[in-house]
Amino acid sequence: MPHPTPARPLQGRTALVTGVSRRRGIGYAVAVELASLGASVFFHHYGPHDADQPWGGDDLDAVRAGVREALVEGAAAGDASAEQLVEQAWALTGRLDILVCNHARSGGDGSVLDMTAEILDAFWDTNTRSTLLLTRHFAHRHVTHGRTTTDVRDAPARPGDRARGDGPVHERTAGRVFWMTSGQGQGPMHGEVAYATSKAALAGATPTVAAELLELGIVLNTINPGPVNTGYLDPESTDRSLEEIEAWREATPFGRWGRPTDPARLIGWLATDQGVWIAGQVITTDGGMGLV
């Protein structure tokens, strides 16, 4: 693996980023940030979800071009919308070091009075179940080809049993996993019961899964990006009250919404060797909006 430099601290590493369908999105900003830090990037996209939203979809060729433009010399990019993402991402360079589970289902939600089994299952399957399973596949790959000889296929059978690695975590080879939550524990999310529930499950499970993964040489953190305007807060495409969102924006400490690059920079830093000591945390990056 090429030796990282201060300007390219992720050189030689490969990242899989899900939910990279729009240049206005957090996933795209994360993919570009990791690429600019030297990583090869394989990204997942699902355009039909965005096409159904008020802010619409994007040109996937332009998304691909933007990610490739951010790559440093010697790095590669790839993308897919299909299953078997971990295997496809691994095939890009023959390694996989970073997983960013940014994909999410939003929209078409409702209050608790609107909930049905179908609505709850749809959000759970996309936001929670798929994130846990993708993390499992990543962990299998890391264990099989990484630092530990533990066979995670022989999973603990009893509550309290722990998978054991083969020694202290090697800071230079530690895998990184990032989940995304939405600050649902900091206040109500009116009309988004299914979404808030699915994201709350990830935040709540973070300490448990992080402890298990750390035994295997993988560092997990969950990021709450706060209100980031990915198009849903623009006057022409918002599905919320213009008066309410404008009053909220004016009350924020910096007088602006979060930008996709704000959480992307945090994830980029945490993915480097300098960020390895932070593990099992739910981290909010919202410019103090949660204090308003």
WOWO-V783361 format. One line per field, one symbol per residue. ss: DSSP state (~ for helix, > for strand, _ for the rest). phi: phi as a letter, one per 40 degrees, with the letter a starting at -180 (. if undefined). psi: psi as a letter, one per 20 degrees, with the letter a starting at -180 (. if undefined). A space follows every 50 residues. Layout:
ss=???
phi=???
psi=???
This chain:
ss=____>__>_____>>>>________~~~~~~~~~~~___>>>>>__~~~~ ~________~~~~~~~~~~~______>>>>____~~~~~~~~~____>>> >__________~~~__~~~~~~~~~~~~~~~~~~~~~~~~~~~~~_____ ________________________>>>>>>>__~~~______~~~~~~~~ ~~~~~~~~~~~~~~___>>>>>>>___>_____________~~~~~~~~~ ~______>_~~~~~~~~~~~~_~~~______>>>____~~~_
phi=.dccbdcbcbcgbbbbbcgbbbccccdcccccccccchccbbbbaacdcc cccdcgcaccccccccccccccdgcbbaaabccfccccccccbgaabbbb cccabaggcicccccbccccccccdccbdccccccccccdccccbbcbbc cccccdbbdgcbcbcbidccccbccbbbbbbbgcccicbdgbcccccccc cccccdcccccccccbgbbbbbbbcgcbcbhcbcdcbcbbcccccccccc ccdbgaccbdcccccccdccccccccccagbbbcbbggcccc
psi=pqpqrhhmijpiqpqpprlniqiirggghgggghghjiqqppqqqnhhgh hiqhirarohhhgghgghhiqrpirrqrrqjaalggghghigijrohppo niqqprqkbarhiiprhggghggggghgghgghhggggggggghjchqjp oihmqpiqpiqpppakaqpohhjpqppprpakkiiirqnpjlggghghhh hgghiggghggghhhjkpppqppoianpojhijqhijqkrphgghhhggh iqhikrrqqhighghgggghirhhjhioqkqoppnjkjhii.
